[in-house]
C-alpha cells in the first residue's frame, strides 16, 4: 500500500441509505470513534472537535459524493478551516453493485485515508491502522445495533484494495486507462480476441477463457472513477473493480504535489476462492506497477519509478 494512504472496510447489515444518512451528520462521530468529539458547530457541514491522533482540536468538514452508482461522503480535517491535510473519502457499495443478482441485505463500507506527509506527525501513520480498524468495527456495531442486531453480522464478501503513486499528469493517465485498447500493455494475463472498442471488448485470459471487459468513466469531486467490469460469459461470473484516480494536490491539499494516486478496489467472496479473473490482491498490484512504469515513461519521467510505490514530497 502507498505509504501515505490507508484503507479499511466493513460489511454493515443496514441499508446504504441508513448508513449514508448516519455518516452525513458529523455529530455521529461521537458515537463510534475513539476520541472524535464534536465540540462547536461552525456550519451545517463543519465542526471543531477533538481527535484521537492529536493533543489539540481539529476542524472537521464534510462533503457528499454525488454519484448514481453508490453513495459516499468525504471527511476533511485540519488545524484551520479550508486548510485540511487529512482527507477521507468513504464509499458505500450496495450489495448488488458487487453482484447484480445479489439478495444480500446490507452495505459494504470502504474508508480511504490520505494524510499529507509534510504535515502529519509520526503518531498519525503509526497509529492509523489500529485506530481506523477499531473505529470501523465500532461504526458497524453502532449501525447494526440500531437495527436490533445482537452480534457482528457477516457479509458474503470482503473488500480489498491496492494503491500506488504515479508521477505523471492525471489527464494523460485518464485518457490512457479509460481506453480499453491499452489494456494489453499493462495487464500481462490478457490478450485481445476480436475487435476491441474504446470501452469494451472480448479478451482471452491466462487459461484461454473468454472474458468480456467493459470500462466506464465517471467524474467525482475533482477526481475520477473508472469502473472496470470483467465478465466471464461461459461461467456467468462478474468481477468488478472500481478504480480511483486522485490528484496528489487533492489527496494532500498541496498544490505543489505532482502526479496522482491510483487506488483499485477488489471484492472477494468470503470462504470461496476465485477460479477466474484476479485470484489475489497481488494481481492488481502487479498491474499497478506496470501502469506506473508505462505512464511515467509516457510523461518523460524515468526517475520516480525507482523510488518506490509511494509519494515523496519535494523538499525545497
N, C-alpha and C positions, 0 to 999 in steps of 0.2 A: 504494500500500500504506500502511496505517496506520503511522505513524512509530515506534511502539513495538513493532512486530511485524515479524518476518522469517520467510519460509518458503522451504525448499529441498526438492527432491525428486530421486529417482533410481530408475531401474529396476534391480533386482538379480536376477541369474539364479540364484536359490536359492529354496527353498520358504519360504512365510510362517512355517512352524513353526521352521525353522532360523534365520531372521533374528530371530524373536521370542526364541528361547532364547538366542541370542548377545547381544541387546540387554538382556535381563533381568539380565545379570551386569555390574555396574558395572566390574569389573576389565577387561573387554574394551575400555573406553575407552582403555586404554594402547596398544592395537593399531592404532587408526585416527585418533585425534585428534592435533592439533598438539602440545598440551602438557598434556592432562588425564591426570595420572599418579596413580593411587590409592596413597596412602602409608600410611594407617592405617584399618583396618576398625573401624567403630563398632558396627554390627549387620548383619544379613543384607542390608539394603537401604540402608545408609548408610556412606559413606566420607569421609575427609578426603583431599583431593588438590590438586595444582597445577592451574593454569588458564592458558590462553594469553592471556586478557584482563586478568589482574591480576598484580601482583608479590607477592601473598600467597596463601595457600591458601584453599580453599573447602570447605564441606561439600557433598557430593553425596548426594541421596536419590532413590529410585526407587519408583514405584508402577505396577502393571499396570492397563491399561484392560480392564474386564470387559464384553465386548460380543460377541454371536454373529455379527455381520456381518464383522468384521475384527479382527485382533489389534493391540495397541498398548501403549505404555508412556508414562510421564511422568517426565521428569527434573526435579529441583528443585536449585537451587544458591543458596548464601548464605554469609555470613561466620559465622553462628552456627546451630546446629541449630534446626529448626522456625521459622526466620525467613528464609525463602527469597524472594529477589526476582527470580530468574531462573526461569522456568517453561517447560519444553519438552515439549509433547505430541508424540508420534510415532505416526503411523498407518501400518499395514502393509496395503495393499489387495491382496488376491489378484487375479489377472488376471481371473477370472470374476466378480468384483464389478463391474469396469468393463464387461465384455462377457460376459453369462451363458454364451454358447456358446463362449467362448474356449478354445483348446487351447494357448495360450502358457504356457510354464513360467516361473515367476518371481513376483516380488512388487514392488509399487510403494510405495516408502518416501517418506513425506511428513512432514517435520520442521518444526514451527511453534515459533517462539521469541518469548516475551514477556519484556520487561525493564522493570521499574518505572522510569519517567522521573525519579522523585525520588531514586533511589539509584544509578542507573547512572553510569558515567564516560563522558566523550566517546569514549574509545577503544573502548568496547564497541560502540556503534551505528555508529561509523565503520568498525570492522573486522569486524562480524559477517557481512557478505556474503562477504568474502574468506575468512574462516576457515571458515564453515559450508559454503560451496560446495566448498572444498578437502576438508573433512572428509567430506562426503557422498560425494565421489569416492573417498576413501580407504576408507570403510566398504564401498562397492560392491566395491572391489578386494579387500579382506580376505575378504569372504564368497564372492566368485566364485573367488578363488584357492583357497579351501578346497574348492571343487567341481572343481578341476583345470582351470579355465578360464584361458587364456593371454593374453587381451586383453579389453578392455571389451565386454561383451555389450550389444546394442542392443535395446530393447523396442519394442513396437508403438505405445506411447502416451507422451506427456509429461503431467506433472501440473502444473497451474497453479492460481492462487488469487487472489481479490480480497478485501480486508479493509477494514472501516470501523468507526469508533467511533460508537455510538448512545447518546445521553444520555437514556435512558428506562428504566423498570423492566423487567427481563428477563421477569417474569411477564406483563406486558402484551404484550411482543414475542412470547413463545412462543405465547400464545393467538391472536394475530393472524396470525403467519406459519405456524402449523401448520394453519390453516383455509384450504383451497384456494379457498374462495368469495371471499377477499380478493385473489386474485392479479391480477385485472384492475386493481386500484387501483395496484399497484406495478410490474407488467410491462406496458409500453405496447404490446408487439407481440402480445399475446394477447387473444382475445375468446371469451367463453363460447359454446358450441354445444350447446344442450340443457340438461337439468337437471344441476346441479352439487352433489355431496355434500360433506361436510366434508373428506374426504381424497382424493377422486378426482373426475374429470370430464373431459368432452371439450371441447376448445377449437379455435379456428382461429388459425393463426399469421399472420405478415405477408404470406404468399403464399396465404392461404386454404387451407392444408394442415391436415388433421385431426391433432391431437396429443392423446393421452390422458395426463393428468398425474395422478400419484399421489404423495402425501406420507405419510411415516411418521415418527413422533417417538419418540426414544429418550433415556433419561437415562443420562449417563456419570458421571464423578466430580465431581458438583456442577456440571455444565454439561450442555448439551443438543445433540443431533444431530437435524436434520430431513433425512431422505433425500428428495430431490426427483428423481423419475423422469419423463422426458419421452419418451413412446413415439410414434413416427410409424408407425401400423399399416400404411399403404399401402406403406411402404418397409422395414418391419421394422428401423427404426433407433431405438435407445435411447440417450438422452443422460442420464447420471446425474450429479447434483450434490449430494454430501453437504455440508450446511450446519451449521456450528457456531455456537452462541450461548453466549458465555463471559462471566460477570460480571467486570467490571474488578477487583472485590475479590478474585476468584480469580486472574485473569491476572497481577496485580501484587502479590498478597499484601498488600493495603492495604484495610482495612475502610472507609476514608473515600472510596474510589474509586467514583464513581457510574457507572451505566449498564453497558453490555456491549459486547463485541467481536463483530461479525458476520463470520465467515470462511467464504467459499464456495469450494469446490474444484471444479475443472474438469479433464476429461480430453480431450486432443486426440490424434487418430490421427496418428502420425508420417508426414509426407510426403503427407498426403491432407487436403485442405480439406473441412470440413463443408459440406453442401448444405442441411441442415435444422437447426433449433434454433439454439442460440447458435453464432455463427461466430467470435467473438473474445472475449478476456477483458473488453474494454470493455463488452460486452453485459451481463455480470454487474455491472460497476462502475456502469453507469447505473441498473440496478435497485436496487443497494445505496444509491445516493444518494437514490433515490425512497423506499425503505424508511426511511432515516434521517429524511427530511423528514416523512413521514407519522407515524411513531411518536413523534418528538419533539413534534409538534403535538398528537397524541392525549394525550400526557403533560402538555400545557400548557406545554411548553418551546419558546419561539420565539427563543431567543438562541443556543444552542450551534451550530445548523446553520451559521451564518455563519463560525464559527471554523475550519471545515475538517473533514477526514475523520479526524483523529487525536485521541486522548485527551490532554487537557491537565489536569494535576492542579491542584486548587485550592490557592492559596498562602494560608497563614494570615496 
